[in-house]
Amino acid sequence: MKPLSNYQQCVEWLFDRFAAYQNIGANAYKPGLERVYALLDLLQIDPNHIPSIHIAGTNGKGSTAAYCASMLQQKGLKVGLFTSPHIFDFSERIRVNGKPISQEAVIEFCQLIQQKNTGSPSFFELTFAMALSYYQSEACDYMVIETGMGGRLDATNVLLPKVSIITNIDLDHQEFLGNTVQQIAFEKAGIIKSKTPVVIGDLDQHTQAIFKNKAQEFEAPIVFVDELLIALENFALEGYQLKNFKTALVAMNQLGFNITLSEQEASLTKLAERTGFFGRIQIWQENPLIIMDVSHNVAGIKATLPIVTSKCQGKLFILYGAAQDKDVAQIIPLFPTEAHLAACVFSNPRSKTFEDWKKLGIHTIYEHLDMALEQIKEQMSDNDLLWITGSFFLISDLPTKKRNFL
């Protein structure tokens, strides 16, 4: 193969050459740490050269990671943030103080990999290695690292963090992590490390003992956020986002950082520029109100729905998109019966198809987000609300010229 010479070539090569869950789903999943240890050894990357925060959980990982990263920056630190998937561009996965990885750095890393005999790492393992390499070259003070899936066998679990965070546990990715919340909790608890504080964002009677036992086994101090009284200013946070923010605050305390009320407010005000935070109850337009959101499982939809309905003064329109592996038969009944529900196919190959939606009894189906937006807006009055939800991939289809958010 010819040497890679530009950014677009490199991104296409990463997705084509290495199995990427974002594109092909289950066939890309490669649990285990052997490959990532071998890859990091080959590239002479020390995963623990920079202090880190390690975050697992069913929902809320990205939000909690963003809050942690913004708070650390508020303390004057240079912070590497690793999240997935990306929405619009690959570079979103790897950020330093909010700025995506440079195209030059991606090209340089891919050219290096092209010259090495790396075996058969997954796309995620390779991207994680790229992030670690970039954060070291940028001399970051801290890394905030979000797991991909699970925890125990996740590529990121080579980390020995300063604090571990498990946001919550619910049913998702059962084919990989288990069919019960207890089984999934066991996998997520795999990020708990010896004598390293662990913060649990959601107190659940079905999983509490699993986390306590694992923490006791590793002599890891454990804190359940729900058991703490945390005073917050009247920030514009609702529902699960408020809980994620509290979880990040507790993690900061475990690290010895006292985040004052004014620093908390600044961390929120500057959240987007410091982290690229996007897609969580994101307002795209007002009058009528259009909200874009990435909730994609039962727990996420249940948490977001009350927030959305509380903002609706008229009719509620819902545009829903989903990947093939999502059990939408459990999600569709959660939507209010009076809502105007439509489905949308997205361009990612994992999308449910027109025929899939038809078999599920959805009568209004759009083949592209842009078309859906235009046609639904024509039906709306100023008091109505459109909630676009179900997948990162659906939002990623928004045309470049329309990516202006409020």
FENJO-V279235 format. One record per residue. RES is the residue in one letter. SS is DSSP state (A for helix, B for strand, O for the rest). PHI is phi in radians with two decimals (none if undefined). OMEGA is omega in whole degrees, -180 to 180 (999 if undefined). Layout:
BEGIN
res:RES ss:SS phi:PHI omega:OMEGA
res:RES ss:SS phi:PHI omega:OMEGA
END
This chain:
BEGIN
res:M ss:O phi:none omega:178
res:K ss:O phi:-1.17 omega:178
res:P ss:O phi:-1.03 omega:178
res:L ss:O phi:-1.24 omega:-172
res:S ss:O phi:-2.18 omega:179
res:N ss:O phi:-2.48 omega:-174
res:Y ss:A phi:-1.07 omega:-177
res:Q ss:A phi:-1.08 omega:176
res:Q ss:A phi:-1.02 omega:-177
res:C ss:A phi:-1.14 omega:-180
res:V ss:A phi:-1.12 omega:178
res:E ss:A phi:-1.09 omega:179
res:W ss:A phi:-1.12 omega:179
res:L ss:A phi:-1.07 omega:-178
res:F ss:A phi:-1.27 omega:-177
res:D ss:A phi:-1.43 omega:-174
res:R ss:A phi:-1.44 omega:-176
res:F ss:O phi:-2.08 omega:-176
res:A ss:O phi:-1.04 omega:-178
res:A ss:O phi:-2.02 omega:-180
res:Y ss:A phi:-1.04 omega:-178
res:Q ss:A phi:-1.01 omega:-176
res:N ss:A phi:-1.75 omega:-173
res:I ss:A phi:-2.07 omega:175
res:G ss:A phi:1.24 omega:-168
res:A ss:A phi:-0.97 omega:-177
res:N ss:A phi:-1.15 omega:-180
res:A ss:A phi:-1.60 omega:-173
res:Y ss:O phi:-1.30 omega:180
res:K ss:O phi:-2.24 omega:-179
res:P ss:O phi:-1.22 omega:178
res:G ss:O phi:2.01 omega:-174
res:L ss:O phi:-1.87 omega:-175
res:E ss:A phi:-1.05 omega:-177
res:R ss:A phi:-1.15 omega:-177
res:V ss:A phi:-1.23 omega:175
res:Y ss:A phi:-1.07 omega:-180
res:A ss:A phi:-1.13 omega:-179
res:L ss:A phi:-1.14 omega:-180
res:L ss:A phi:-1.15 omega:177
res:D ss:A phi:-1.14 omega:179
res:L ss:A phi:-1.06 omega:-177
res:L ss:O phi:-1.56 omega:-180
res:Q ss:O phi:0.98 omega:178
res:I ss:O phi:-1.88 omega:175
res:D ss:O phi:-1.60 omega:-176
res:P ss:O phi:-1.16 omega:-177
res:N ss:O phi:-2.00 omega:177
res:H ss:O phi:-1.16 omega:-179
res:I ss:O phi:-2.06 omega:177
res:P ss:B phi:-1.01 omega:-175
res:S ss:B phi:-2.42 omega:167
res:I ss:B phi:-2.00 omega:-175
res:H ss:B phi:-2.01 omega:-171
res:I ss:B phi:-2.21 omega:174
res:A ss:B phi:-2.18 omega:178
res:G ss:O phi:2.56 omega:-180
res:T ss:O phi:-1.29 omega:178
res:N ss:O phi:-2.30 omega:174
res:G ss:O phi:1.50 omega:-180
res:K ss:A phi:-1.09 omega:-177
res:G ss:A phi:-1.12 omega:179
res:S ss:A phi:-1.12 omega:-179
res:T ss:A phi:-1.11 omega:177
res:A ss:A phi:-1.07 omega:-180
res:A ss:A phi:-1.12 omega:178
res:Y ss:A phi:-1.08 omega:179
res:C ss:A phi:-1.07 omega:-178
res:A ss:A phi:-1.10 omega:-180
res:S ss:A phi:-1.19 omega:179
res:M ss:A phi:-1.14 omega:178
res:L ss:A phi:-1.11 omega:177
res:Q ss:A phi:-1.15 omega:177
res:Q ss:A phi:-1.07 omega:177
res:K ss:O phi:-1.52 omega:176
res:G ss:O phi:1.50 omega:-178
res:L ss:O phi:-1.64 omega:175
res:K ss:O phi:-1.63 omega:-166
res:V ss:B phi:-2.16 omega:171
res:G ss:B phi:-1.59 omega:-179
res:L ss:B phi:-2.14 omega:-178
res:F ss:B phi:-2.08 omega:-180
res:T ss:O phi:-2.40 omega:176
res:S ss:O phi:-2.76 omega:-5
res:P ss:O phi:-1.41 omega:173
res:H ss:O phi:-1.51 omega:179
res:I ss:O phi:-1.75 omega:-176
res:F ss:O phi:-1.87 omega:-176
res:D ss:O phi:-2.56 omega:-179
res:F ss:A phi:-0.88 omega:-174
res:S ss:A phi:-1.12 omega:180
res:E ss:A phi:-1.09 omega:-176
res:R ss:A phi:-1.20 omega:-172
res:I ss:B phi:-2.20 omega:-177
res:R ss:B phi:-2.24 omega:170
res:V ss:B phi:-2.20 omega:-175
res:N ss:O phi:0.82 omega:175
res:G ss:O phi:1.54 omega:-177
res:K ss:B phi:-1.49 omega:-180
res:P ss:B phi:-1.08 omega:178
res:I ss:O phi:-0.93 omega:-178
res:S ss:O phi:-1.25 omega:177
res:Q ss:A phi:-1.07 omega:-180
res:E ss:A phi:-1.09 omega:-180
res:A ss:A phi:-1.18 omega:177
res:V ss:A phi:-1.12 omega:180
res:I ss:A phi:-1.07 omega:-178
res:E ss:A phi:-1.06 omega:-179
res:F ss:A phi:-1.18 omega:-179
res:C ss:A phi:-1.12 omega:177
res:Q ss:A phi:-1.11 omega:177
res:L ss:A phi:-1.13 omega:180
res:I ss:A phi:-1.11 omega:-180
res:Q ss:A phi:-1.07 omega:-178
res:Q ss:A phi:-1.53 omega:-175
res:K ss:O phi:-1.80 omega:171
res:N ss:O phi:-1.63 omega:-172
res:T ss:O phi:-1.58 omega:-176
res:G ss:O phi:1.32 omega:-177
res:S ss:O phi:-2.31 omega:177
res:P ss:O phi:-1.19 omega:174
res:S ss:O phi:-1.42 omega:175
res:F ss:A phi:-0.98 omega:-177
res:F ss:A phi:-1.15 omega:179
res:E ss:A phi:-1.08 omega:-180
res:L ss:A phi:-1.19 omega:179
res:T ss:A phi:-1.15 omega:177
res:F ss:A phi:-1.08 omega:178
res:A ss:A phi:-1.08 omega:177
res:M ss:A phi:-1.06 omega:180
res:A ss:A phi:-1.07 omega:-180
res:L ss:A phi:-1.04 omega:179
res:S ss:A phi:-1.09 omega:-178
res:Y ss:A phi:-1.19 omega:-180
res:Y ss:A phi:-1.12 omega:177
res:Q ss:A phi:-1.21 omega:-179
res:S ss:A phi:-1.15 omega:179
res:E ss:O phi:-1.56 omega:179
res:A ss:O phi:0.95 omega:178
res:C ss:O phi:-1.18 omega:176
res:D ss:O phi:-1.52 omega:-177
res:Y ss:B phi:-2.60 omega:172
res:M ss:B phi:-2.14 omega:171
res:V ss:B phi:-2.00 omega:-170
res:I ss:B phi:-2.09 omega:177
res:E ss:B phi:-1.67 omega:176
res:T ss:O phi:-1.15 omega:174
res:G ss:O phi:-1.43 omega:179
res:M ss:O phi:-2.51 omega:178
res:G ss:O phi:1.28 omega:-177
res:G ss:O phi:3.13 omega:-176
res:R ss:O phi:-0.97 omega:-177
res:L ss:O phi:-1.89 omega:179
res:D ss:O phi:-1.28 omega:-178
res:A ss:A phi:-0.96 omega:-178
res:T ss:A phi:-1.27 omega:-174
res:N ss:A phi:-1.37 omega:170
res:V ss:A phi:-1.38 omega:-179
res:L ss:O phi:-1.28 omega:169
res:L ss:O phi:-2.05 omega:-169
res:P ss:O phi:-1.31 omega:174
res:K ss:O phi:-1.45 omega:174
res:V ss:B phi:-2.66 omega:175
res:S ss:B phi:-1.88 omega:178
res:I ss:B phi:-2.24 omega:170
res:I ss:B phi:-2.12 omega:-170
res:T ss:O phi:-1.21 omega:-179
res:N ss:O phi:-2.93 omega:179
res:I ss:O phi:-2.29 omega:172
res:D ss:O phi:-2.69 omega:-177
res:L ss:O phi:-1.36 omega:174
res:D ss:O phi:-2.93 omega:-178
res:H ss:O phi:0.93 omega:-177
res:Q ss:A phi:-1.06 omega:-178
res:E ss:A phi:-1.13 omega:-180
res:F ss:A phi:-1.91 omega:-168
res:L ss:A phi:-1.88 omega:-180
res:G ss:O phi:2.14 omega:-174
res:N ss:O phi:-1.67 omega:179
res:T ss:O phi:-2.23 omega:179
res:V ss:A phi:-1.14 omega:178
res:Q ss:A phi:-1.17 omega:178
res:Q ss:A phi:-1.13 omega:179
res:I ss:A phi:-1.16 omega:178
res:A ss:A phi:-1.06 omega:178
res:F ss:A phi:-1.05 omega:179
res:E ss:A phi:-1.16 omega:180
res:K ss:A phi:-1.15 omega:-179
res:A ss:A phi:-1.14 omega:179
res:G ss:A phi:-1.12 omega:178
res:I ss:A phi:-1.51 omega:179
res:I ss:O phi:-1.21 omega:-175
res:K ss:O phi:-2.05 omega:-176
res:S ss:O phi:-1.00 omega:174
res:K ss:O phi:0.99 omega:180
res:T ss:O phi:-1.84 omega:-179
res:P ss:B phi:-0.98 omega:176
res:V ss:B phi:-2.23 omega:-179
res:V ss:B phi:-1.92 omega:-180
res:I ss:B phi:-1.86 omega:-173
res:G ss:O phi:-1.36 omega:-175
res:D ss:O phi:-2.33 omega:180
res:L ss:O phi:-1.50 omega:-176
res:D ss:O phi:-2.26 omega:-176
res:Q ss:O phi:-1.10 omega:-178
res:H ss:O phi:-1.43 omega:-175
res:T ss:O phi:-2.12 omega:-174
res:Q ss:A phi:-0.97 omega:-177
res:A ss:A phi:-1.13 omega:-180
res:I ss:A phi:-1.09 omega:-180
res:F ss:A phi:-1.20 omega:180
res:K ss:A phi:-1.09 omega:-179
res:N ss:A phi:-1.14 omega:179
res:K ss:A phi:-1.16 omega:179
res:A ss:A phi:-1.11 omega:179
res:Q ss:A phi:-1.13 omega:179
res:E ss:A phi:-1.03 omega:-177
res:F ss:O phi:-1.77 omega:-179
res:E ss:O phi:0.91 omega:-178
res:A ss:O phi:-1.74 omega:175
res:P ss:O phi:-1.02 omega:-177
res:I ss:B phi:-2.13 omega:-180
res:V ss:B phi:-2.26 omega:173
res:F ss:B phi:-1.74 omega:-174
res:V ss:A phi:-1.03 omega:-177
res:D ss:A phi:-1.13 omega:-180
res:E ss:A phi:-1.55 omega:-177
res:L ss:O phi:-1.83 omega:172
res:L ss:O phi:-1.66 omega:-176
res:I ss:O phi:-2.10 omega:180
res:A ss:O phi:-1.48 omega:178
res:L ss:O phi:-2.19 omega:172
res:E ss:O phi:-1.19 omega:-179
res:N ss:O phi:-1.39 omega:-179
res:F ss:O phi:-1.31 omega:-180
res:A ss:O phi:-1.40 omega:178
res:L ss:O phi:-2.13 omega:-178
res:E ss:O phi:-2.27 omega:171
res:G ss:A phi:0.91 omega:-174
res:Y ss:A phi:-1.14 omega:179
res:Q ss:A phi:-1.17 omega:176
res:L ss:A phi:-1.13 omega:179
res:K ss:A phi:-1.15 omega:178
res:N ss:A phi:-1.09 omega:179
res:F ss:A phi:-1.13 omega:177
res:K ss:A phi:-1.07 omega:179
res:T ss:A phi:-1.06 omega:178
res:A ss:A phi:-1.11 omega:179
res:L ss:A phi:-1.06 omega:180
res:V ss:A phi:-1.12 omega:177
res:A ss:A phi:-1.09 omega:178
res:M ss:A phi:-1.07 omega:178
res:N ss:A phi:-1.09 omega:179
res:Q ss:A phi:-1.12 omega:179
res:L ss:O phi:-1.50 omega:180
res:G ss:O phi:1.62 omega:178
res:F ss:O phi:-1.70 omega:174
res:N ss:O phi:-1.65 omega:-178
res:I ss:O phi:-1.65 omega:-178
res:T ss:O phi:-1.18 omega:180
res:L ss:A phi:-1.04 omega:179
res:S ss:A phi:-1.17 omega:178
res:E ss:A phi:-1.24 omega:175
res:Q ss:A phi:-1.08 omega:-179
res:E ss:A phi:-1.11 omega:179
res:A ss:A phi:-1.15 omega:179
res:S ss:A phi:-1.09 omega:178
res:L ss:A phi:-1.35 omega:-179
res:T ss:A phi:-1.04 omega:-176
res:K ss:O phi:-1.78 omega:-174
res:L ss:A phi:-1.03 omega:-176
res:A ss:A phi:-1.10 omega:-178
res:E ss:A phi:-1.22 omega:-178
res:R ss:A phi:-1.51 omega:-173
res:T ss:A phi:-2.39 omega:-174
res:G ss:O phi:1.27 omega:-176
res:F ss:O phi:-0.97 omega:-170
res:F ss:O phi:-2.83 omega:169
res:G ss:O phi:1.54 omega:177
res:R ss:O phi:-1.94 omega:-176
res:I ss:O phi:0.85 omega:-175
res:Q ss:B phi:-1.52 omega:180
res:I ss:B phi:-1.39 omega:-180
res:W ss:B phi:-1.71 omega:-177
res:Q ss:B phi:-2.72 omega:172
res:E ss:O phi:-2.02 omega:177
res:N ss:O phi:0.94 omega:0
res:P ss:O phi:-1.42 omega:-177
res:L ss:B phi:-1.37 omega:176
res:I ss:B phi:-2.15 omega:-178
res:I ss:B phi:-2.04 omega:175
res:M ss:B phi:-1.87 omega:-172
res:D ss:O phi:-2.62 omega:-176
res:V ss:O phi:-1.97 omega:176
res:S ss:O phi:-1.01 omega:-171
res:H ss:O phi:-2.43 omega:175
res:N ss:O phi:-2.39 omega:-175
res:V ss:A phi:-1.00 omega:-178
res:A ss:A phi:-1.09 omega:-180
res:G ss:A phi:-1.13 omega:179
res:I ss:A phi:-1.14 omega:179
res:K ss:A phi:-1.07 omega:-179
res:A ss:A phi:-1.28 omega:-175
res:T ss:A phi:-1.50 omega:-175
res:L ss:A phi:-0.94 omega:180
res:P ss:A phi:-1.09 omega:179
res:I ss:A phi:-1.16 omega:-179
res:V ss:A phi:-1.15 omega:-177
res:T ss:A phi:-1.13 omega:179
res:S ss:A phi:-1.19 omega:-179
res:K ss:A phi:-1.61 omega:-174
res:C ss:O phi:-1.55 omega:180
res:Q ss:O phi:-1.78 omega:-179
res:G ss:O phi:-2.36 omega:179
res:K ss:O phi:-1.41 omega:177
res:L ss:B phi:-1.83 omega:174
res:F ss:B phi:-1.85 omega:179
res:I ss:B phi:-2.19 omega:174
res:L ss:B phi:-1.95 omega:-169
res:Y ss:B phi:-2.09 omega:174
res:G ss:O phi:-2.23 omega:-177
res:A ss:O phi:-2.68 omega:176
res:A ss:B phi:-1.39 omega:-176
res:Q ss:O phi:-1.01 omega:-174
res:D ss:O phi:-1.48 omega:-179
res:K ss:O phi:-1.59 omega:-180
res:D ss:O phi:-1.47 omega:-175
res:V ss:A phi:-1.22 omega:178
res:A ss:A phi:-1.10 omega:176
res:Q ss:A phi:-1.51 omega:-176
res:I ss:A phi:-1.53 omega:-176
res:I ss:A phi:-0.94 omega:179
res:P ss:A phi:-1.13 omega:179
res:L ss:A phi:-1.29 omega:-178
res:F ss:O phi:-1.26 omega:179
res:P ss:O phi:-0.99 omega:-177
res:T ss:O phi:-1.13 omega:-179
res:E ss:O phi:-1.44 omega:-179
res:A ss:O phi:-1.24 omega:175
res:H ss:B phi:-1.55 omega:-173
res:L ss:B phi:-1.70 omega:174
res:A ss:B phi:-2.35 omega:177
res:A ss:B phi:-1.90 omega:-180
res:C ss:B phi:-2.41 omega:173
res:V ss:O phi:-1.43 omega:175
res:F ss:O phi:-2.02 omega:-169
res:S ss:O phi:-1.33 omega:178
res:N ss:O phi:-1.05 omega:-176
res:P ss:O phi:-1.08 omega:179
res:R ss:O phi:-1.48 omega:-176
res:S ss:B phi:-1.12 omega:166
res:K ss:O phi:-1.11 omega:-174
res:T ss:O phi:-1.59 omega:175
res:F ss:A phi:-0.97 omega:-179
res:E ss:A phi:-1.17 omega:177
res:D ss:A phi:-1.00 omega:-178
res:W ss:A phi:-1.17 omega:180
res:K ss:A phi:-1.09 omega:180
res:K ss:A phi:-1.15 omega:180
res:L ss:O phi:-1.45 omega:176
res:G ss:O phi:1.52 omega:176
res:I ss:O phi:-1.43 omega:-174
res:H ss:O phi:-1.59 omega:180
res:T ss:O phi:-1.85 omega:-175
res:I ss:B phi:-2.31 omega:178
res:Y ss:B phi:-1.90 omega:-177
res:E ss:O phi:-1.71 omega:176
res:H ss:O phi:-2.79 omega:-178
res:L ss:A phi:-1.04 omega:-177
res:D ss:A phi:-1.06 omega:178
res:M ss:A phi:-1.11 omega:-179
res:A ss:A phi:-1.07 omega:-180
res:L ss:A phi:-1.01 omega:-177
res:E ss:A phi:-1.11 omega:-175
res:Q ss:A phi:-1.32 omega:180
res:I ss:A phi:-1.25 omega:179
res:K ss:A phi:-1.04 omega:179
res:E ss:A phi:-1.15 omega:-179
res:Q ss:A phi:-1.59 omega:-170
res:M ss:O phi:-1.72 omega:170
res:S ss:O phi:-1.78 omega:-174
res:D ss:O phi:-1.09 omega:-178
res:N ss:O phi:-1.53 omega:-177
res:D ss:O phi:-1.42 omega:180
res:L ss:B phi:-2.36 omega:173
res:L ss:B phi:-1.94 omega:178
res:W ss:B phi:-1.90 omega:178
res:I ss:B phi:-1.76 omega:-171
res:T ss:B phi:-2.63 omega:172
res:G ss:O phi:2.05 omega:-176
res:S ss:O phi:-2.99 omega:169
res:F ss:A phi:-1.01 omega:-174
res:F ss:A phi:-1.17 omega:179
res:L ss:A phi:-1.15 omega:180
res:I ss:A phi:-1.13 omega:-178
res:S ss:O phi:-1.14 omega:179
res:D ss:O phi:-1.43 omega:179
res:L ss:O phi:-1.09 omega:-179
res:P ss:O phi:-1.02 omega:-177
res:T ss:A phi:-0.93 omega:-176
res:K ss:A phi:-1.19 omega:-178
res:K ss:A phi:-1.93 omega:-178
res:R ss:O phi:-1.56 omega:177
res:N ss:O phi:-1.85 omega:-175
res:F ss:O phi:-1.87 omega:-179
res:L ss:O phi:-1.40 omega:999
END
